[in-house]
Amino acid sequence: MDFTDKLLSSFIAFEDLVNVNDPVHEIRTEALKRFEQQGFPTKKQEAWKYTSLQELLATDYSIFPKAKCALEYASVRQYFLHEMDTFKIVFVDGQYSSFLSETTHDGVDVCLFSAAIEKPKYKHVIDAYFNKVANSKDALTNLNTSFANEGAYIFIPKGKAPLKPIEIVHFATGNTPQILLQPRNLVVLEEGAEAQIIERHQALAPIEAFTNSVTRSLLKRMRFWITTNFKTITKPPRSLTIPISIKSRVAKCGFTPCLLETKSFVTTSIFTRTESTVIRF
């Protein structure tokens, strides 16, 4: 069984973990059908003509972590922002760590995506923005959407700002030596909202982790920074050029769009799409 077949068969097990009656699952199912038709990108495609995934996909990645791994704060403290109090959404081997996280619903929502899609109070935001403008022609985006469940959910209402910056941190411990991680973040800022968001992917041991991350940011006339930092502790055996899609679309809403900065530092086996759309709410 090759990796694509393994992903397709693993979707049945994934359905046991989520609410299959939710409209979000219909979107997942349609995305899986598109991925099955597309397959993984090849060098025949313009965006991937300098990158072969054959060696990467030869690895037998685990779709789900073998066991939950708890981390002590002292052992990972160095990977959080120094001398700065922040809200934190932390994942360990793809699973949410409530112990390391600090979320809030005090005027803004900084919480877990899997929790947001299950609660009626967030339904109007999920229905309005989840996967509405994601690139359906991108196979890796479709793969991420197929298994979308864990990630950050950030909603900042009109004229609001969180009391402190927001960190989204993903730790790969090596407890599952070869693992596929697919975080999905949804960030929505209404008019006049402000936020500072820092996302980090950190390997804690020599590990072959395939990280396929998608962040959707929907914004209007706000000040917003998102910095994504990818780091491994081992030097890759060879360099690998990975195409990154960072898109900013501006609707004709009769205003001057704000400054938007996105910085990405990529290491082997990490793929990210950060799509930011300035829209009318």
Backbone as CSV, one residue per row, in Angstrom:
resi,resn,N_x,N_y,N_z,CA_x,CA_y,CA_z,C_x,C_y,C_z
1,MET,0.843,-1.196,0.000,0.000,0.000,0.000,0.879,1.247,0.000
2,ASP,0.695,2.132,-0.993,1.491,3.351,-0.999,0.857,4.386,-0.071
3,PHE,1.539,5.519,0.079,1.108,6.501,1.070,-0.263,7.088,0.723
4,THR,-0.530,7.309,-0.552,-1.837,7.845,-0.946,-2.951,6.877,-0.567
5,ASP,-2.757,5.598,-0.853,-3.760,4.597,-0.483,-3.938,4.526,1.032
6,LYS,-2.844,4.679,1.750,-2.924,4.655,3.210,-3.750,5.833,3.725
7,LEU,-3.583,7.001,3.129,-4.364,8.169,3.526,-5.856,7.949,3.265
8,LEU,-6.162,7.427,2.101,-7.559,7.209,1.737,-8.222,6.202,2.668
9,SER,-7.525,5.137,3.001,-8.094,4.133,3.900,-8.176,4.651,5.339
10,SER,-7.257,5.542,5.720,-7.254,6.093,7.078,-8.405,7.054,7.310
11,PHE,-9.009,7.551,6.249,-10.129,8.482,6.394,-11.298,7.814,7.106
12,ILE,-11.467,6.515,6.932,-12.540,5.794,7.619,-12.318,5.830,9.125
13,ALA,-11.070,5.616,9.557,-10.751,5.690,10.986,-10.912,7.112,11.500
14,PHE,-10.557,8.091,10.678,-10.705,9.496,11.059,-12.173,9.833,11.316
15,GLU,-13.070,9.252,10.535,-14.500,9.541,10.700,-15.027,9.085,12.057
16,ASP,-14.348,8.138,12.686,-14.759,7.708,14.025,-14.426,8.754,15.086
17,LEU,-13.578,9.715,14.730,-13.119,10.718,15.692,-13.880,12.035,15.594
18,VAL,-14.684,12.214,14.541,-15.344,13.496,14.297,-16.837,13.288,14.107
19,ASN,-17.568,14.385,14.085,-19.004,14.367,13.859,-19.266,14.332,12.356
20,VAL,-19.654,13.169,11.845,-19.837,13.017,10.400,-21.133,13.666,9.919
21,ASN,-21.994,14.084,10.849,-23.249,14.733,10.472,-23.119,16.243,10.380
22,ASP,-21.949,16.766,10.711,-21.720,18.206,10.647,-21.448,18.621,9.199
23,PRO,-21.948,19.816,8.784,-21.666,20.295,7.425,-20.175,20.369,7.095
24,VAL,-19.338,20.591,8.108,-17.891,20.630,7.887,-17.402,19.300,7.310
25,HIS,-18.038,18.203,7.729,-17.574,16.904,7.239,-17.915,16.712,5.763
26,GLU,-18.951,17.335,5.289,-19.253,17.290,3.860,-18.125,17.946,3.069
27,ILE,-17.596,19.051,3.623,-16.478,19.732,2.976,-15.245,18.834,2.985
28,ARG,-15.011,18.152,4.101,-13.875,17.218,4.172,-13.996,16.128,3.108
29,THR,-15.175,15.565,3.002,-15.387,14.454,2.066,-15.163,14.889,0.623
30,GLU,-15.651,16.080,0.260,-15.453,16.587,-1.094,-13.975,16.857,-1.361
31,ALA,-13.266,17.369,-0.338,-11.832,17.632,-0.485,-11.061,16.331,-0.685
32,LEU,-11.470,15.278,0.009,-10.799,13.982,-0.148,-10.988,13.446,-1.568
33,LYS,-12.179,13.637,-2.128,-12.427,13.196,-3.501,-11.505,13.930,-4.476
34,ARG,-11.322,15.241,-4.244,-10.429,16.009,-5.123,-8.989,15.532,-4.972
35,PHE,-8.572,15.275,-3.735,-7.203,14.796,-3.523,-7.000,13.433,-4.174
36,GLU,-7.993,12.565,-4.091,-7.880,11.243,-4.706,-7.694,11.360,-6.217
37,GLN,-8.364,12.339,-6.825,-8.228,12.554,-8.265,-6.883,13.181,-8.617
38,GLN,-6.408,14.108,-7.751,-5.183,14.853,-8.049,-3.921,14.078,-7.703
39,GLY,-3.940,13.397,-6.550,-2.722,12.780,-6.049,-1.736,13.831,-5.578
40,PHE,-0.567,13.397,-5.127,0.454,14.337,-4.676,1.065,15.079,-5.869
41,PRO,1.532,16.306,-5.659,2.146,17.071,-6.752,3.369,16.348,-7.319
42,THR,3.611,16.546,-8.606,4.781,15.983,-9.273,5.563,17.101,-9.960
43,LYS,6.735,16.775,-10.452,7.578,17.762,-11.117,6.996,18.212,-12.459
44,LYS,5.961,17.563,-12.910,5.307,17.986,-14.147,4.506,19.276,-13.950
45,GLN,4.211,19.603,-12.678,3.462,20.816,-12.380,4.426,21.982,-12.200
46,GLU,4.047,23.141,-12.707,4.931,24.306,-12.727,5.469,24.655,-11.345
47,ALA,4.594,24.693,-10.352,5.007,25.102,-9.008,5.946,24.097,-8.348
48,TRP,5.997,22.869,-8.876,6.776,21.809,-8.256,7.886,21.281,-9.174
49,LYS,8.190,21.997,-10.232,9.126,21.451,-11.219,10.550,21.291,-10.682
50,TYR,10.881,21.972,-9.586,12.208,21.814,-9.001,12.188,20.918,-7.762
51,THR,11.034,20.321,-7.456,10.899,19.559,-6.216,10.287,18.198,-6.481
52,SER,10.995,17.164,-6.112,10.456,15.811,-6.193,10.064,15.339,-4.798
53,LEU,8.869,14.788,-4.684,8.389,14.278,-3.403,8.556,12.763,-3.283
54,GLN,9.169,12.126,-4.263,9.237,10.666,-4.273,9.932,10.111,-3.036
55,GLU,11.074,10.692,-2.677,11.800,10.199,-1.507,11.008,10.453,-0.229
56,LEU,10.393,11.616,-0.154,9.598,11.972,1.029,8.422,11.016,1.204
57,LEU,7.725,10.726,0.112,6.519,9.906,0.184,6.822,8.423,0.310
58,ALA,8.091,8.051,0.197,8.464,6.649,0.393,8.446,6.252,1.864
59,THR,8.415,7.241,2.744,8.379,6.988,4.187,6.980,6.539,4.606
60,ASP,6.919,5.593,5.505,5.634,5.081,5.995,5.195,5.909,7.202
61,TYR,4.617,7.070,6.943,4.203,7.965,8.024,2.974,7.426,8.747
62,SER,2.944,7.652,10.054,1.749,7.367,10.842,0.759,8.510,10.637
63,ILE,-0.481,8.179,10.346,-1.506,9.199,10.138,-1.975,9.767,11.474
64,PHE,-1.936,8.938,12.501,-2.347,9.349,13.842,-1.214,9.017,14.815
65,PRO,-1.041,9.829,15.867,0.023,9.532,16.843,-0.245,8.208,17.544
66,LYS,0.825,7.504,17.887,0.687,6.191,18.522,0.133,6.303,19.935
67,ALA,0.540,7.335,20.648,0.071,7.535,22.018,0.229,9.007,22.376
68,LYS,-0.585,9.468,23.309,-0.495,10.859,23.731,0.754,11.061,24.571
69,CYS,1.490,12.102,24.264,2.756,12.383,24.957,2.619,13.694,25.726
70,ALA,2.770,13.627,27.034,2.672,14.822,27.870,4.052,15.463,28.019
71,LEU,4.080,16.783,27.956,5.325,17.529,28.126,5.223,18.419,29.356
72,GLU,6.313,18.533,30.068,6.386,19.485,31.176,6.778,20.855,30.631
73,TYR,6.201,21.889,31.199,6.460,23.239,30.715,7.947,23.571,30.767
74,ALA,8.623,23.133,31.812,10.046,23.459,31.973,10.886,22.913,30.825
75,SER,10.462,21.802,30.235,11.259,21.178,29.181,11.094,21.880,27.826
76,VAL,10.060,22.689,27.679,9.815,23.361,26.389,9.704,24.879,26.546
77,ARG,9.976,25.363,27.726,9.838,26.796,28.002,10.640,27.648,27.023
78,GLN,11.801,27.175,26.621,12.684,27.963,25.754,12.078,28.242,24.381
79,TYR,11.056,27.479,23.999,10.488,27.633,22.659,9.310,28.612,22.610
80,PHE,8.921,29.130,23.769,7.893,30.166,23.801,8.546,31.544,23.821
81,LEU,7.774,32.581,23.556,8.317,33.939,23.583,8.880,34.252,24.957
82,HIS,10.057,34.815,24.972,10.729,35.091,26.240,10.217,36.394,26.854
83,GLU,10.043,36.379,28.172,9.693,37.567,28.945,8.466,38.285,28.381
84,MET,7.513,37.517,27.872,6.297,38.106,27.336,5.128,37.179,27.628
85,ASP,4.099,37.725,28.241,2.902,36.952,28.529,2.062,36.852,27.262
86,THR,1.612,35.648,26.925,0.862,35.436,25.688,-0.270,34.444,25.923
87,PHE,-1.272,34.517,25.050,-2.193,33.394,24.925,-1.481,32.305,24.124
88,LYS,-1.768,31.052,24.454,-1.053,29.948,23.807,-2.031,28.864,23.384
89,ILE,-1.885,28.407,22.142,-2.602,27.221,21.660,-1.517,26.232,21.262
90,VAL,-1.383,25.163,22.029,-0.228,24.275,21.909,-0.684,22.865,21.529
91,PHE,0.054,22.284,20.580,-0.222,20.924,20.131,1.039,20.084,20.286
92,VAL,0.861,18.873,20.765,1.973,17.933,20.932,1.682,16.718,20.059
93,ASP,2.508,16.517,19.056,2.291,15.449,18.074,0.881,15.526,17.477
94,GLY,0.444,16.749,17.214,-0.847,16.965,16.575,-2.036,16.979,17.514
95,GLN,-1.812,16.708,18.791,-2.908,16.677,19.761,-2.835,17.891,20.678
96,TYR,-3.995,18.440,20.983,-4.077,19.640,21.807,-3.591,19.366,23.221
97,SER,-2.774,20.275,23.743,-2.292,20.186,25.119,-2.934,21.288,25.945
98,SER,-3.938,20.937,26.732,-4.593,21.934,27.582,-3.653,22.408,28.687
99,PHE,-2.723,21.540,29.100,-1.793,21.890,30.166,-0.859,23.024,29.747
100,LEU,-0.392,23.009,28.499,0.552,24.015,28.026,-0.144,25.235,27.416
101,SER,-1.454,25.144,27.211,-2.179,26.202,26.509,-2.822,27.198,27.474
102,GLU,-3.074,28.376,26.959,-3.855,29.394,27.669,-4.750,30.071,26.636
103,THR,-6.038,29.760,26.676,-6.993,30.302,25.722,-7.848,31.364,26.392
104,THR,-8.715,32.011,25.613,-9.575,33.045,26.184,-10.847,33.207,25.360
105,HIS,-11.911,33.629,26.056,-13.159,34.048,25.410,-13.595,35.386,25.986
106,ASP,-12.634,36.130,26.506,-12.895,37.426,27.128,-12.917,38.517,26.056
107,GLY,-14.038,38.684,25.394,-14.182,39.710,24.359,-13.703,39.268,22.993
108,VAL,-12.806,38.300,22.965,-12.303,37.700,21.723,-12.283,36.189,21.926
109,ASP,-12.175,35.456,20.845,-12.100,33.991,20.949,-10.733,33.511,20.468
110,VAL,-9.989,32.927,21.369,-8.710,32.295,21.049,-8.799,30.890,21.617
111,CYS,-9.071,29.926,20.740,-9.359,28.591,21.248,-9.035,27.537,20.195
112,LEU,-9.631,26.374,20.349,-9.319,25.205,19.546,-10.306,25.077,18.389
113,PHE,-9.789,24.839,17.188,-10.643,24.726,16.015,-11.626,23.558,16.155
114,SER,-11.163,22.415,16.650,-12.040,21.251,16.780,-13.186,21.510,17.747
115,ALA,-12.971,22.354,18.753,-14.043,22.716,19.686,-15.009,23.712,19.036
116,ALA,-14.466,24.642,18.257,-15.304,25.676,17.634,-16.294,25.078,16.643
117,ILE,-15.875,24.068,15.873,-16.773,23.509,14.866,-17.882,22.667,15.496
118,GLU,-17.769,22.374,16.795,-18.792,21.575,17.475,-19.800,22.434,18.227
119,LYS,-19.506,23.736,18.401,-20.365,24.573,19.246,-21.237,25.501,18.405
120,PRO,-22.543,25.542,18.680,-23.473,26.366,17.897,-23.118,27.847,17.865
121,LYS,-22.503,28.383,18.937,-22.210,29.816,18.998,-21.200,30.249,17.927
122,TYR,-20.407,29.302,17.406,-19.413,29.628,16.381,-19.858,29.218,14.978
123,LYS,-21.044,28.644,14.877,-21.487,28.072,13.602,-21.533,29.105,12.478
124,HIS,-21.977,30.335,12.790,-22.106,31.349,11.740,-20.744,31.719,11.163
125,VAL,-19.695,31.701,11.987,-18.349,32.016,11.501,-17.798,30.846,10.688
126,ILE,-17.961,29.632,11.203,-17.476,28.447,10.492,-18.168,28.326,9.136
127,ASP,-19.491,28.478,9.124,-20.243,28.356,7.870,-19.843,29.430,6.867
128,ALA,-19.545,30.620,7.371,-19.242,31.743,6.478,-17.832,31.680,5.900
129,TYR,-16.873,31.128,6.650,-15.483,31.304,6.255,-14.659,30.026,6.087
130,PHE,-15.076,28.911,6.677,-14.234,27.720,6.576,-14.182,27.206,5.139
131,ASN,-12.989,27.206,4.581,-12.708,26.625,3.264,-13.423,27.306,2.107
132,LYS,-13.945,28.524,2.330,-14.712,29.167,1.270,-13.833,29.637,0.117
133,VAL,-12.600,30.059,0.394,-11.732,30.551,-0.675,-10.420,29.781,-0.750
134,ALA,-10.374,28.609,-0.103,-9.165,27.783,-0.190,-8.971,27.311,-1.628
135,ASN,-7.725,27.115,-2.002,-7.391,26.747,-3.373,-7.725,25.265,-3.610
136,SER,-8.854,25.004,-4.259,-9.293,23.632,-4.483,-8.442,22.910,-5.516
137,LYS,-7.586,23.650,-6.241,-6.706,23.023,-7.222,-5.401,22.550,-6.599
138,ASP,-5.171,22.907,-5.345,-3.935,22.532,-4.659,-4.149,21.216,-3.921
139,ALA,-3.414,20.187,-4.310,-3.621,18.852,-3.749,-3.346,18.810,-2.249
140,LEU,-2.292,19.499,-1.793,-1.955,19.454,-0.375,-2.972,20.216,0.470
141,THR,-3.550,21.284,-0.089,-4.625,21.973,0.617,-5.835,21.052,0.743
142,ASN,-6.160,20.330,-0.323,-7.274,19.386,-0.265,-6.999,18.276,0.742
143,LEU,-5.760,17.815,0.810,-5.410,16.790,1.793,-5.601,17.324,3.203
144,ASN,-5.139,18.544,3.450,-5.315,19.155,4.767,-6.795,19.303,5.107
145,THR,-7.590,19.784,4.161,-9.021,19.972,4.398,-9.700,18.641,4.700
146,SER,-9.261,17.573,4.041,-9.864,16.253,4.248,-9.785,15.813,5.707
147,PHE,-8.677,16.142,6.362,-8.469,15.716,7.743,-8.520,16.897,8.714
148,ALA,-9.113,18.014,8.292,-9.144,19.216,9.131,-9.923,18.966,10.416
149,ASN,-9.248,19.149,11.525,-9.906,18.994,12.823,-9.189,19.780,13.904
150,GLU,-7.871,19.583,14.025,-7.124,20.272,15.074,-6.378,21.471,14.499
151,GLY,-6.368,22.539,15.275,-5.705,23.769,14.882,-6.219,24.899,15.750
152,ALA,-5.896,26.112,15.384,-6.305,27.280,16.164,-7.542,27.926,15.547
153,TYR,-8.428,28.400,16.395,-9.580,29.197,15.988,-9.453,30.550,16.681
154,ILE,-9.324,31.600,15.878,-9.152,32.958,16.428,-10.177,33.869,15.785
155,PHE,-11.027,34.480,16.586,-12.033,35.419,16.098,-11.950,36.693,16.926
156,ILE,-11.629,37.814,16.249,-11.511,39.109,16.919,-12.643,40.012,16.398
157,PRO,-13.614,40.375,17.233,-14.740,41.189,16.772,-14.314,42.615,16.406
158,LYS,-15.222,43.322,15.810,-15.004,44.689,15.342,-14.437,45.573,16.451
159,GLY,-13.315,46.243,16.152,-12.719,47.202,17.063,-12.031,46.605,18.277
160,LYS,-11.912,45.288,18.332,-11.326,44.634,19.499,-9.882,44.219,19.235
161,ALA,-9.189,43.908,20.328,-7.833,43.363,20.239,-7.613,42.484,21.466
162,PRO,-6.977,41.346,21.321,-6.660,40.528,22.498,-5.711,41.281,23.420
163,LEU,-5.757,40.954,24.693,-4.958,41.668,25.678,-3.470,41.387,25.546
164,LYS,-3.121,40.323,24.841,-1.713,39.978,24.664,-1.547,39.194,23.367
165,PRO,-0.320,39.056,22.881,-0.088,38.306,21.638,-0.550,36.854,21.753
166,ILE,-0.683,36.209,20.594,-1.166,34.833,20.527,-0.065,33.954,19.929
167,GLU,0.278,32.885,20.622,1.233,31.905,20.109,0.510,30.618,19.723
168,ILE,0.813,30.128,18.526,0.363,28.794,18.102,1.619,27.945,17.961
169,VAL,1.759,26.914,18.792,3.004,26.153,18.844,2.710,24.670,18.624
170,HIS,3.465,24.071,17.708,3.331,22.649,17.398,4.640,21.946,17.755
171,PHE,4.584,20.996,18.675,5.759,20.212,19.051,5.667,18.815,18.443
172,ALA,6.772,18.349,17.857,6.909,16.970,17.414,7.934,16.309,18.320
173,THR,7.496,15.352,19.120,8.344,14.835,20.198,9.261,13.696,19.764
174,GLY,8.908,12.979,18.712,9.640,11.779,18.346,9.037,10.529,18.957
175,ASN,7.997,10.690,19.773,7.313,9.535,20.347,6.716,8.656,19.246
176,THR,6.240,9.315,18.181,5.882,8.633,16.940,6.920,9.060,15.919
177,PRO,7.936,8.248,15.635,9.112,8.700,14.877,8.807,9.230,13.485
178,GLN,7.815,8.664,12.824,7.448,9.096,11.476,5.971,9.428,11.489
179,ILE,5.658,10.724,11.416,4.281,11.143,11.654,3.854,12.219,10.660
180,LEU,2.594,12.154,10.280,1.975,13.189,9.454,1.197,14.126,10.358
181,LEU,1.489,15.429,10.264,0.798,16.444,11.060,0.105,17.414,10.107
182,GLN,-1.189,17.688,10.356,-1.951,18.533,9.444,-2.782,19.568,10.195
183,PRO,-2.149,20.554,10.813,-2.911,21.587,11.515,-3.693,22.472,10.555
184,ARG,-4.869,22.910,10.976,-5.699,23.821,10.183,-6.115,24.980,11.082
185,ASN,-5.671,26.191,10.740,-5.977,27.372,11.531,-6.972,28.264,10.795
186,LEU,-7.937,28.795,11.526,-8.884,29.769,10.979,-8.793,31.043,11.800
187,VAL,-8.440,32.155,11.135,-8.266,33.448,11.800,-9.199,34.460,11.135
188,VAL,-10.101,35.057,11.908,-11.041,36.050,11.385,-10.946,37.313,12.234
189,LEU,-10.641,38.446,11.591,-10.596,39.736,12.267,-11.574,40.683,11.587
190,GLU,-12.504,41.215,12.361,-13.472,42.150,11.809,-12.863,43.553,11.734
191,GLU,-13.636,44.490,11.219,-13.145,45.844,10.969,-12.569,46.486,12.235
192,GLY,-11.377,47.045,12.093,-10.736,47.738,13.205,-10.109,46.829,14.241
193,ALA,-10.118,45.526,14.009,-9.530,44.591,14.969,-8.014,44.541,14.800
194,GLU,-7.325,44.162,15.863,-5.873,44.039,15.833,-5.459,42.721,16.487
195,ALA,-4.368,42.137,16.000,-3.849,40.911,16.611,-2.401,40.709,16.210
196,GLN,-1.644,40.115,17.093,-0.293,39.656,16.794,-0.269,38.150,17.037
197,ILE,0.047,37.393,15.991,-0.013,35.936,16.053,1.333,35.354,15.616
198,ILE,1.875,34.477,16.431,3.159,33.839,16.126,2.927,32.336,16.094
199,GLU,3.273,31.687,14.988,3.132,30.241,14.865,4.510,29.601,14.759
200,ARG,4.695,28.524,15.508,5.999,27.846,15.509,5.806,26.332,15.428
201,HIS,6.636,25.676,14.596,6.691,24.217,14.515,8.061,23.789,15.020
202,GLN,8.102,22.966,16.083,9.363,22.653,16.742,9.533,21.151,16.935
203,ALA,10.598,20.582,16.345,10.957,19.190,16.588,11.800,19.110,17.853
204,LEU,11.483,18.157,18.729,12.190,17.999,19.995,13.165,16.823,19.971
205,ALA,13.195,16.095,18.862,14.076,14.936,18.725,14.288,14.674,17.243
206,PRO,15.322,13.893,16.898,15.482,13.503,15.492,14.225,12.763,15.025
207,ILE,13.578,13.284,14.008,12.261,12.768,13.639,11.989,13.062,12.173
208,GLU,11.264,12.169,11.531,10.791,12.414,10.179,9.318,12.784,10.277
209,ALA,9.037,14.074,10.318,7.661,14.557,10.422,7.275,15.243,9.122
210,PHE,6.138,14.873,8.602,5.584,15.483,7.405,4.484,16.431,7.887
211,THR,4.755,17.736,7.862,3.804,18.726,8.345,3.159,19.439,7.167
212,ASN,1.855,19.307,7.056,1.079,19.919,5.977,0.097,20.884,6.623
213,SER,0.476,22.156,6.691,-0.258,23.150,7.476,-0.957,24.165,6.585
214,VAL,-2.188,24.517,6.955,-2.939,25.542,6.237,-3.497,26.545,7.249
215,THR,-3.284,27.824,6.988,-3.860,28.899,7.798,-4.701,29.796,6.909
216,ARG,-5.963,29.981,7.270,-6.848,30.887,6.548,-7.075,32.119,7.403
217,SER,-6.739,33.289,6.864,-6.892,34.553,7.579,-7.844,35.446,6.791
218,LEU,-8.921,35.898,7.438,-9.889,36.776,6.796,-9.982,38.053,7.611
219,LEU,-9.730,39.183,6.951,-9.475,40.422,7.656,-10.119,41.613,6.960
220,LYS,-10.368,42.695,7.731,-10.804,43.946,7.112,-10.275,45.135,7.893
221,ARG,-9.515,45.980,7.220,-9.011,47.248,7.741,-8.502,47.103,9.169
222,MET,-7.523,46.256,9.336,-7.004,45.983,10.672,-5.484,46.011,10.653
223,ARG,-4.882,45.881,11.802,-3.439,45.721,11.899,-3.195,44.297,12.362
224,PHE,-2.428,43.563,11.573,-2.331,42.123,11.795,-0.943,41.644,11.391
225,TRP,-0.305,40.923,12.258,0.981,40.317,11.927,0.892,38.819,12.216
226,ILE,1.342,38.004,11.295,1.471,36.574,11.580,2.863,36.134,11.149
227,THR,3.618,35.606,12.068,4.968,35.124,11.790,4.987,33.615,11.991
228,THR,5.455,32.892,10.996,5.513,31.442,11.070,6.973,31.018,11.103
229,ASN,7.355,30.271,12.123,8.740,29.850,12.294,8.796,28.329,12.338
230,PHE,9.527,27.734,11.405,9.678,26.287,11.359,11.116,25.942,11.727
231,LYS,11.283,24.970,12.624,12.633,24.645,13.063,12.744,23.151,13.361
232,THR,13.824,22.540,12.924,14.137,21.180,13.348,15.505,21.205,14.012
233,ILE,15.781,20.179,14.826,17.059,20.176,15.535,18.115,19.389,14.772
234,THR,17.723,18.773,13.658,18.688,18.011,12.881,18.863,18.625,11.510
235,LYS,20.062,18.559,10.996,20.332,19.096,9.670,19.838,18.108,8.623
236,PRO,19.005,18.556,7.677,18.513,17.626,6.662,19.655,17.087,5.814
237,PRO,19.529,15.840,5.327,20.616,15.229,4.559,20.867,15.936,3.237
238,ARG,19.870,16.607,2.714,20.051,17.360,1.481,19.038,18.491,1.484
239,SER,19.312,19.494,0.696,18.386,20.616,0.663,17.163,20.255,-0.163
240,LEU,16.041,20.811,0.188,14.797,20.549,-0.527,14.051,21.866,-0.681
241,THR,13.823,22.266,-1.900,13.071,23.487,-2.156,11.590,23.175,-2.081
242,ILE,10.886,23.877,-1.220,9.470,23.606,-1.010,8.665,24.834,-1.423
243,PRO,7.750,24.677,-2.375,6.939,25.826,-2.785,5.965,26.231,-1.685
244,ILE,5.898,27.524,-1.423,4.990,28.050,-0.408,4.042,29.022,-1.082
245,SER,2.770,28.866,-0.802,1.784,29.775,-1.367,1.360,30.769,-0.304
246,ILE,1.698,32.027,-0.493,1.278,33.089,0.413,0.510,34.101,-0.425
247,LYS,-0.794,34.131,-0.252,-1.633,34.921,-1.131,-2.366,36.005,-0.351
248,SER,-2.473,37.160,-0.939,-3.264,38.240,-0.363,-4.222,38.743,-1.425
249,ARG,-5.503,38.565,-1.187,-6.507,39.019,-2.124,-7.248,40.204,-1.520
250,VAL,-7.492,41.222,-2.311,-8.165,42.420,-1.813,-9.447,42.618,-2.608
251,ALA,-10.575,42.596,-1.920,-11.848,42.842,-2.585,-12.016,44.343,-2.822
252,LYS,-12.854,44.701,-3.767,-13.101,46.109,-4.068,-14.121,46.655,-3.079
253,CYS,-13.621,47.094,-1.957,-14.509,47.530,-0.876,-14.423,49.028,-0.622
254,GLY,-13.662,49.739,-1.440,-13.610,51.181,-1.276,-12.732,51.653,-0.142
255,PHE,-11.701,50.887,0.201,-10.773,51.334,1.232,-9.367,50.915,0.859
256,THR,-8.403,51.537,1.507,-7.010,51.181,1.272,-6.627,50.019,2.178
257,PRO,-6.160,48.910,1.645,-5.834,47.768,2.491,-4.676,48.080,3.431
258,CYS,-4.692,47.412,4.587,-3.660,47.638,5.589,-2.373,46.926,5.190
259,LEU,-1.338,47.190,5.957,-0.074,46.484,5.778,-0.215,45.066,6.305
260,LEU,0.180,44.118,5.503,0.135,42.718,5.906,1.502,42.110,5.674
261,GLU,2.097,41.579,6.711,3.409,40.960,6.594,3.307,39.482,6.941
262,THR,3.847,38.640,6.093,3.921,37.215,6.379,5.351,36.758,6.131
263,LYS,5.946,36.165,7.123,7.317,35.685,6.997,7.320,34.180,7.256
264,SER,7.977,33.427,6.393,8.024,31.982,6.561,9.466,31.479,6.437
265,PHE,9.847,30.619,7.344,11.145,29.970,7.301,10.882,28.470,7.255
266,VAL,11.312,27.827,6.184,10.880,26.465,5.943,12.046,25.492,5.991
267,THR,11.840,24.349,6.615,12.836,23.294,6.618,12.235,22.050,5.991
268,THR,13.048,21.029,5.807,12.624,19.832,5.099,11.343,19.255,5.675
269,SER,10.461,18.812,4.785,9.235,18.080,5.090,8.153,18.935,5.731
270,ILE,8.253,20.251,5.617,7.197,21.114,6.145,6.610,21.918,4.998
271,PHE,5.305,21.838,4.846,4.596,22.525,3.783,3.563,23.445,4.415
272,THR,3.480,24.663,3.948,2.506,25.583,4.530,1.855,26.422,3.458
273,ARG,0.579,26.649,3.609,-0.132,27.624,2.801,-0.782,28.620,3.736
274,THR,-0.399,29.879,3.632,-1.022,30.943,4.407,-1.746,31.851,3.430
275,GLU,-3.051,31.837,3.447,-3.843,32.628,2.523,-4.589,33.689,3.317
276,SER,-4.361,34.954,2.997,-4.993,36.048,3.722,-5.867,36.838,2.770
277,THR,-7.101,37.054,3.149,-8.051,37.733,2.299,-8.618,38.940,3.025
278,VAL,-8.516,40.113,2.434,-9.140,41.313,2.964,-10.524,41.403,2.348
279,ILE,-11.564,41.408,3.173,-12.921,41.299,2.680,-13.857,42.303,3.366
280,ARG,-15.075,42.381,2.865,-16.117,43.173,3.521,-16.924,42.262,4.439
281,PHE,-17.057,42.675,5.696,-17.866,41.900,6.639,-19.282,42.457,6.638
